[in-house]
Amino acid sequence: MKKIVIIDLGQFGNRYIQGILQSSFDISIEFIASFEKSNFFLRQRYKELEHNSFIKEINFYDSIENLSKKKKQ
């Protein structure tokens, strides 16, 4: 499984997010949006797209310090 971290893409990153959420391989995604509006936008975009069984985990953070510390096994 691959881990993808996306940091503060804002409106410009909309197409990147759509592409990643349509992945055809197992992934874990972590979004970091330091602005409340950006975090809200990321969550809304995720809710709008169809469920993808290849996305094994998705997390939203407001700071890079909160990023998952899980190590690859």
PDB file as gemmi writes it, atoms N, CA and C in Angstrom:
CRYST1    1.000    1.000    1.000  90.00  90.00  90.00 P 1                      
ATOM      1  N   MET A   1       0.854  -1.182   0.000  1.00  0.00           N  
ATOM      2  CA  MET A   1       0.000   0.000   0.000  1.00  0.00           C  
ATOM      3  C   MET A   1       0.895   1.240   0.000  1.00  0.00           C  
ATOM      4  N   LYS A   2       0.503   2.224  -0.792  1.00  0.00           N  
ATOM      5  CA  LYS A   2       1.211   3.501  -0.877  1.00  0.00           C  
ATOM      6  C   LYS A   2       0.547   4.519   0.027  1.00  0.00           C  
ATOM      7  N   LYS A   3       1.347   5.421   0.571  1.00  0.00           N  
ATOM      8  CA  LYS A   3       0.837   6.499   1.407  1.00  0.00           C  
ATOM      9  C   LYS A   3       1.060   7.808   0.658  1.00  0.00           C  
ATOM     10  N   ILE A   4      -0.002   8.587   0.515  1.00  0.00           N  
ATOM     11  CA  ILE A   4       0.069   9.867  -0.177  1.00  0.00           C  
ATOM     12  C   ILE A   4      -0.288  10.966   0.810  1.00  0.00           C  
ATOM     13  N   VAL A   5       0.545  12.005   0.845  1.00  0.00           N  
ATOM     14  CA  VAL A   5       0.277  13.158   1.696  1.00  0.00           C  
ATOM     15  C   VAL A   5       0.097  14.363   0.787  1.00  0.00           C  
ATOM     16  N   ILE A   6      -1.008  15.063   0.972  1.00  0.00           N  
ATOM     17  CA  ILE A   6      -1.315  16.246   0.171  1.00  0.00           C  
ATOM     18  C   ILE A   6      -1.380  17.440   1.114  1.00  0.00           C  
ATOM     19  N   ILE A   7      -0.589  18.471   0.807  1.00  0.00           N  
ATOM     20  CA  ILE A   7      -0.493  19.628   1.689  1.00  0.00           C  
ATOM     21  C   ILE A   7      -1.004  20.872   0.974  1.00  0.00           C  
ATOM     22  N   ASP A   8      -2.018  21.492   1.538  1.00  0.00           N  
ATOM     23  CA  ASP A   8      -2.543  22.801   1.113  1.00  0.00           C  
ATOM     24  C   ASP A   8      -2.586  23.010  -0.391  1.00  0.00           C  
ATOM     25  N   LEU A   9      -3.372  22.228  -1.088  1.00  0.00           N  
ATOM     26  CA  LEU A   9      -3.507  22.396  -2.529  1.00  0.00           C  
ATOM     27  C   LEU A   9      -4.439  23.537  -2.898  1.00  0.00           C  
ATOM     28  N   GLY A  10      -5.383  23.827  -2.042  1.00  0.00           N  
ATOM     29  CA  GLY A  10      -6.346  24.886  -2.347  1.00  0.00           C  
ATOM     30  C   GLY A  10      -7.193  24.551  -3.561  1.00  0.00           C  
ATOM     31  N   GLN A  11      -7.767  25.559  -4.176  1.00  0.00           N  
ATOM     32  CA  GLN A  11      -8.648  25.352  -5.324  1.00  0.00           C  
ATOM     33  C   GLN A  11      -7.901  24.767  -6.524  1.00  0.00           C  
ATOM     34  N   PHE A  12      -6.660  25.149  -6.725  1.00  0.00           N  
ATOM     35  CA  PHE A  12      -5.894  24.686  -7.871  1.00  0.00           C  
ATOM     36  C   PHE A  12      -5.719  23.167  -7.866  1.00  0.00           C  
ATOM     37  N   GLY A  13      -5.652  22.585  -6.702  1.00  0.00           N  
ATOM     38  CA  GLY A  13      -5.409  21.153  -6.589  1.00  0.00           C  
ATOM     39  C   GLY A  13      -6.630  20.276  -6.773  1.00  0.00           C  
ATOM     40  N   ASN A  14      -7.756  20.855  -7.129  1.00  0.00           N  
ATOM     41  CA  ASN A  14      -8.998  20.111  -7.276  1.00  0.00           C  
ATOM     42  C   ASN A  14      -8.837  18.906  -8.202  1.00  0.00           C  
ATOM     43  N   ARG A  15      -8.196  19.084  -9.336  1.00  0.00           N  
ATOM     44  CA  ARG A  15      -8.023  17.986 -10.299  1.00  0.00           C  
ATOM     45  C   ARG A  15      -7.074  16.923  -9.759  1.00  0.00           C  
ATOM     46  N   TYR A  16      -6.061  17.328  -9.024  1.00  0.00           N  
ATOM     47  CA  TYR A  16      -5.155  16.351  -8.407  1.00  0.00           C  
ATOM     48  C   TYR A  16      -5.922  15.463  -7.436  1.00  0.00           C  
ATOM     49  N   ILE A  17      -6.745  16.092  -6.626  1.00  0.00           N  
ATOM     50  CA  ILE A  17      -7.528  15.356  -5.636  1.00  0.00           C  
ATOM     51  C   ILE A  17      -8.461  14.369  -6.331  1.00  0.00           C  
ATOM     52  N   GLN A  18      -9.151  14.826  -7.367  1.00  0.00           N  
ATOM     53  CA  GLN A  18     -10.058  13.936  -8.090  1.00  0.00           C  
ATOM     54  C   GLN A  18      -9.310  12.733  -8.650  1.00  0.00           C  
ATOM     55  N   GLY A  19      -8.154  12.964  -9.227  1.00  0.00           N  
ATOM     56  CA  GLY A  19      -7.366  11.875  -9.792  1.00  0.00           C  
ATOM     57  C   GLY A  19      -6.902  10.881  -8.745  1.00  0.00           C  
ATOM     58  N   ILE A  20      -6.399  11.374  -7.645  1.00  0.00           N  
ATOM     59  CA  ILE A  20      -5.910  10.501  -6.583  1.00  0.00           C  
ATOM     60  C   ILE A  20      -7.048   9.685  -5.987  1.00  0.00           C  
ATOM     61  N   LEU A  21      -8.206  10.301  -5.810  1.00  0.00           N  
ATOM     62  CA  LEU A  21      -9.340   9.590  -5.227  1.00  0.00           C  
ATOM     63  C   LEU A  21      -9.926   8.542  -6.162  1.00  0.00           C  
ATOM     64  N   GLN A  22      -9.481   8.525  -7.405  1.00  0.00           N  
ATOM     65  CA  GLN A  22      -9.918   7.505  -8.357  1.00  0.00           C  
ATOM     66  C   GLN A  22      -8.825   6.455  -8.574  1.00  0.00           C  
ATOM     67  N   SER A  23      -7.948   6.315  -7.622  1.00  0.00           N  
ATOM     68  CA  SER A  23      -6.819   5.385  -7.708  1.00  0.00           C  
ATOM     69  C   SER A  23      -7.261   3.957  -8.005  1.00  0.00           C  
ATOM     70  N   SER A  24      -6.394   3.226  -8.697  1.00  0.00           N  
ATOM     71  CA  SER A  24      -6.673   1.809  -8.970  1.00  0.00           C  
ATOM     72  C   SER A  24      -5.655   0.910  -8.272  1.00  0.00           C  
ATOM     73  N   PHE A  25      -5.014   1.430  -7.222  1.00  0.00           N  
ATOM     74  CA  PHE A  25      -4.147   0.630  -6.374  1.00  0.00           C  
ATOM     75  C   PHE A  25      -4.356   1.056  -4.927  1.00  0.00           C  
ATOM     76  N   ASP A  26      -4.030   0.186  -3.994  1.00  0.00           N  
ATOM     77  CA  ASP A  26      -4.273   0.458  -2.572  1.00  0.00           C  
ATOM     78  C   ASP A  26      -3.461   1.652  -2.089  1.00  0.00           C  
ATOM     79  N   ILE A  27      -4.167   2.614  -1.501  1.00  0.00           N  
ATOM     80  CA  ILE A  27      -3.494   3.806  -0.979  1.00  0.00           C  
ATOM     81  C   ILE A  27      -4.091   4.249   0.349  1.00  0.00           C  
ATOM     82  N   SER A  28      -3.282   4.970   1.074  1.00  0.00           N  
ATOM     83  CA  SER A  28      -3.682   5.680   2.275  1.00  0.00           C  
ATOM     84  C   SER A  28      -3.415   7.151   1.983  1.00  0.00           C  
ATOM     85  N   ILE A  29      -4.384   8.013   2.246  1.00  0.00           N  
ATOM     86  CA  ILE A  29      -4.242   9.430   1.926  1.00  0.00           C  
ATOM     87  C   ILE A  29      -4.330  10.261   3.198  1.00  0.00           C  
ATOM     88  N   GLU A  30      -3.434  11.249   3.299  1.00  0.00           N  
ATOM     89  CA  GLU A  30      -3.467  12.196   4.405  1.00  0.00           C  
ATOM     90  C   GLU A  30      -3.478  13.599   3.810  1.00  0.00           C  
ATOM     91  N   PHE A  31      -4.537  14.345   4.108  1.00  0.00           N  
ATOM     92  CA  PHE A  31      -4.670  15.724   3.660  1.00  0.00           C  
ATOM     93  C   PHE A  31      -4.292  16.645   4.805  1.00  0.00           C  
ATOM     94  N   ILE A  32      -3.466  17.636   4.506  1.00  0.00           N  
ATOM     95  CA  ILE A  32      -3.118  18.646   5.507  1.00  0.00           C  
ATOM     96  C   ILE A  32      -3.531  19.994   4.937  1.00  0.00           C  
ATOM     97  N   ALA A  33      -4.468  20.635   5.587  1.00  0.00           N  
ATOM     98  CA  ALA A  33      -4.945  21.955   5.164  1.00  0.00           C  
ATOM     99  C   ALA A  33      -4.885  22.886   6.366  1.00  0.00           C  
ATOM    100  N   SER A  34      -3.975  23.835   6.314  1.00  0.00           N  
ATOM    101  CA  SER A  34      -3.774  24.713   7.467  1.00  0.00           C  
ATOM    102  C   SER A  34      -4.867  25.764   7.611  1.00  0.00           C  
ATOM    103  N   PHE A  35      -5.662  25.963   6.559  1.00  0.00           N  
ATOM    104  CA  PHE A  35      -6.759  26.907   6.636  1.00  0.00           C  
ATOM    105  C   PHE A  35      -8.075  26.143   6.730  1.00  0.00           C  
ATOM    106  N   GLU A  36      -8.942  26.579   7.607  1.00  0.00           N  
ATOM    107  CA  GLU A  36     -10.218  25.892   7.827  1.00  0.00           C  
ATOM    108  C   GLU A  36     -11.015  25.760   6.521  1.00  0.00           C  
ATOM    109  N   LYS A  37     -10.994  26.782   5.703  1.00  0.00           N  
ATOM    110  CA  LYS A  37     -11.725  26.750   4.439  1.00  0.00           C  
ATOM    111  C   LYS A  37     -11.175  25.649   3.515  1.00  0.00           C  
ATOM    112  N   SER A  38      -9.865  25.508   3.457  1.00  0.00           N  
ATOM    113  CA  SER A  38      -9.248  24.466   2.626  1.00  0.00           C  
ATOM    114  C   SER A  38      -9.602  23.086   3.139  1.00  0.00           C  
ATOM    115  N   ASN A  39      -9.566  22.904   4.449  1.00  0.00           N  
ATOM    116  CA  ASN A  39      -9.899  21.612   5.049  1.00  0.00           C  
ATOM    117  C   ASN A  39     -11.349  21.261   4.739  1.00  0.00           C  
ATOM    118  N   PHE A  40     -12.240  22.227   4.843  1.00  0.00           N  
ATOM    119  CA  PHE A  40     -13.647  22.018   4.519  1.00  0.00           C  
ATOM    120  C   PHE A  40     -13.799  21.608   3.049  1.00  0.00           C  
ATOM    121  N   PHE A  41     -13.095  22.288   2.159  1.00  0.00           N  
ATOM    122  CA  PHE A  41     -13.151  22.003   0.739  1.00  0.00           C  
ATOM    123  C   PHE A  41     -12.689  20.565   0.452  1.00  0.00           C  
ATOM    124  N   LEU A  42     -11.595  20.147   1.065  1.00  0.00           N  
ATOM    125  CA  LEU A  42     -11.091  18.787   0.854  1.00  0.00           C  
ATOM    126  C   LEU A  42     -12.105  17.742   1.303  1.00  0.00           C  
ATOM    127  N   ARG A  43     -12.704  17.960   2.453  1.00  0.00           N  
ATOM    128  CA  ARG A  43     -13.713  17.017   2.958  1.00  0.00           C  
ATOM    129  C   ARG A  43     -14.931  16.954   2.028  1.00  0.00           C  
ATOM    130  N   GLN A  44     -15.361  18.099   1.536  1.00  0.00           N  
ATOM    131  CA  GLN A  44     -16.508  18.138   0.627  1.00  0.00           C  
ATOM    132  C   GLN A  44     -16.195  17.401  -0.671  1.00  0.00           C  
ATOM    133  N   ARG A  45     -15.019  17.621  -1.224  1.00  0.00           N  
ATOM    134  CA  ARG A  45     -14.621  16.960  -2.470  1.00  0.00           C  
ATOM    135  C   ARG A  45     -14.621  15.444  -2.270  1.00  0.00           C  
ATOM    136  N   TYR A  46     -14.118  15.000  -1.140  1.00  0.00           N  
ATOM    137  CA  TYR A  46     -14.076  13.570  -0.849  1.00  0.00           C  
ATOM    138  C   TYR A  46     -15.493  12.991  -0.763  1.00  0.00           C  
ATOM    139  N   LYS A  47     -16.397  13.698  -0.112  1.00  0.00           N  
ATOM    140  CA  LYS A  47     -17.782  13.232   0.045  1.00  0.00           C  
ATOM    141  C   LYS A  47     -18.520  13.168  -1.291  1.00  0.00           C  
ATOM    142  N   GLU A  48     -18.158  14.045  -2.224  1.00  0.00           N  
ATOM    143  CA  GLU A  48     -18.855  14.122  -3.506  1.00  0.00           C  
ATOM    144  C   GLU A  48     -18.511  12.970  -4.440  1.00  0.00           C  
ATOM    145  N   LEU A  49     -17.354  12.377  -4.263  1.00  0.00           N  
ATOM    146  CA  LEU A  49     -16.914  11.323  -5.169  1.00  0.00           C  
ATOM    147  C   LEU A  49     -17.423   9.962  -4.712  1.00  0.00           C  
ATOM    148  N   GLU A  50     -17.570   9.059  -5.659  1.00  0.00           N  
ATOM    149  CA  GLU A  50     -18.017   7.711  -5.339  1.00  0.00           C  
ATOM    150  C   GLU A  50     -16.986   7.005  -4.465  1.00  0.00           C  
ATOM    151  N   HIS A  51     -17.470   6.086  -3.645  1.00  0.00           N  
ATOM    152  CA  HIS A  51     -16.570   5.317  -2.792  1.00  0.00           C  
ATOM    153  C   HIS A  51     -15.621   4.496  -3.653  1.00  0.00           C  
ATOM    154  N   ASN A  52     -14.358   4.501  -3.287  1.00  0.00           N  
ATOM    155  CA  ASN A  52     -13.338   3.755  -4.010  1.00  0.00           C  
ATOM    156  C   ASN A  52     -12.738   2.733  -3.049  1.00  0.00           C  
ATOM    157  N   SER A  53     -12.871   1.458  -3.342  1.00  0.00           N  
ATOM    158  CA  SER A  53     -12.398   0.404  -2.442  1.00  0.00           C  
ATOM    159  C   SER A  53     -10.876   0.338  -2.353  1.00  0.00           C  
ATOM    160  N   PHE A  54     -10.177   1.020  -3.248  1.00  0.00           N  
ATOM    161  CA  PHE A  54      -8.711   1.024  -3.196  1.00  0.00           C  
ATOM    162  C   PHE A  54      -8.190   2.005  -2.152  1.00  0.00           C  
ATOM    163  N   ILE A  55      -9.025   2.939  -1.724  1.00  0.00           N  
ATOM    164  CA  ILE A  55      -8.616   3.869  -0.674  1.00  0.00           C  
ATOM    165  C   ILE A  55      -8.862   3.191   0.662  1.00  0.00           C  
ATOM    166  N   LYS A  56      -7.785   2.787   1.280  1.00  0.00           N  
ATOM    167  CA  LYS A  56      -7.874   2.008   2.520  1.00  0.00           C  
ATOM    168  C   LYS A  56      -8.010   2.891   3.754  1.00  0.00           C  
ATOM    169  N   GLU A  57      -7.512   4.111   3.656  1.00  0.00           N  
ATOM    170  CA  GLU A  57      -7.561   5.011   4.805  1.00  0.00           C  
ATOM    171  C   GLU A  57      -7.454   6.448   4.298  1.00  0.00           C  
ATOM    172  N   ILE A  58      -8.201   7.336   4.926  1.00  0.00           N  
ATOM    173  CA  ILE A  58      -8.101   8.753   4.587  1.00  0.00           C  
ATOM    174  C   ILE A  58      -8.237   9.565   5.868  1.00  0.00           C  
ATOM    175  N   ASN A  59      -7.333  10.527   6.034  1.00  0.00           N  
ATOM    176  CA  ASN A  59      -7.322  11.353   7.234  1.00  0.00           C  
ATOM    177  C   ASN A  59      -7.151  12.811   6.843  1.00  0.00           C  
ATOM    178  N   PHE A  60      -7.732  13.694   7.637  1.00  0.00           N  
ATOM    179  CA  PHE A  60      -7.644  15.127   7.418  1.00  0.00           C  
ATOM    180  C   PHE A  60      -6.996  15.762   8.641  1.00  0.00           C  
ATOM    181  N   TYR A  61      -6.012  16.627   8.404  1.00  0.00           N  
ATOM    182  CA  TYR A  61      -5.298  17.294   9.488  1.00  0.00           C  
ATOM    183  C   TYR A  61      -5.227  18.790   9.224  1.00  0.00           C  
ATOM    184  N   ASP A  62      -5.035  19.568  10.296  1.00  0.00           N  
ATOM    185  CA  ASP A  62      -4.899  21.007  10.131  1.00  0.00           C  
ATOM    186  C   ASP A  62      -3.457  21.469  10.309  1.00  0.00           C  
ATOM    187  N   SER A  63      -2.552  20.519  10.571  1.00  0.00           N  
ATOM    188  CA  SER A  63      -1.154  20.863  10.786  1.00  0.00           C  
ATOM    189  C   SER A  63      -0.270  19.669  10.449  1.00  0.00           C  
ATOM    190  N   ILE A  64       0.905  19.928   9.919  1.00  0.00           N  
ATOM    191  CA  ILE A  64       1.826  18.848   9.576  1.00  0.00           C  
ATOM    192  C   ILE A  64       2.312  18.110  10.825  1.00  0.00           C  
ATOM    193  N   GLU A  65       2.289  18.788  11.957  1.00  0.00           N  
ATOM    194  CA  GLU A  65       2.693  18.148  13.204  1.00  0.00           C  
ATOM    195  C   GLU A  65       1.761  17.001  13.597  1.00  0.00           C  
ATOM    196  N   ASN A  66       0.528  17.042  13.108  1.00  0.00           N  
ATOM    197  CA  ASN A  66      -0.462  16.014  13.432  1.00  0.00           C  
ATOM    198  C   ASN A  66      -0.421  14.834  12.463  1.00  0.00           C  
ATOM    199  N   LEU A  67       0.438  14.915  11.476  1.00  0.00           N  
ATOM    200  CA  LEU A  67       0.549  13.866  10.471  1.00  0.00           C  
ATOM    201  C   LEU A  67       0.800  12.510  11.110  1.00  0.00           C  
ATOM    202  N   SER A  68       0.209  11.487  10.544  1.00  0.00           N  
ATOM    203  CA  SER A  68       0.353  10.130  11.051  1.00  0.00           C  
ATOM    204  C   SER A  68       1.818   9.744  11.172  1.00  0.00           C  
ATOM    205  N   LYS A  69       2.143   9.064  12.235  1.00  0.00           N  
ATOM    206  CA  LYS A  69       3.523   8.634  12.461  1.00  0.00           C  
ATOM    207  C   LYS A  69       3.705   7.156  12.181  1.00  0.00           C  
ATOM    208  N   LYS A  70       2.722   6.540  11.538  1.00  0.00           N  
ATOM    209  CA  LYS A  70       2.794   5.104  11.260  1.00  0.00           C  
ATOM    210  C   LYS A  70       3.984   4.787  10.375  1.00  0.00           C  
ATOM    211  N   LYS A  71       4.700   3.750  10.738  1.00  0.00           N  
ATOM    212  CA  LYS A  71       5.827   3.317   9.935  1.00  0.00           C  
ATOM    213  C   LYS A  71       5.386   2.227   8.979  1.00  0.00           C  
ATOM    214  N   LYS A  72       6.060   2.175   7.853  1.00  0.00           N  
ATOM    215  CA  LYS A  72       5.781   1.165   6.858  1.00  0.00           C  
ATOM    216  C   LYS A  72       6.159  -0.207   7.404  1.00  0.00           C  
ATOM    217  N   GLN A  73       5.305  -1.199   7.195  1.00  0.00           N  
ATOM    218  CA  GLN A  73       5.578  -2.535   7.722  1.00  0.00           C  
ATOM    219  C   GLN A  73       6.018  -3.469   6.642  1.00  0.00           C  
TER     220      GLN A  73                                                      
END                                                                             
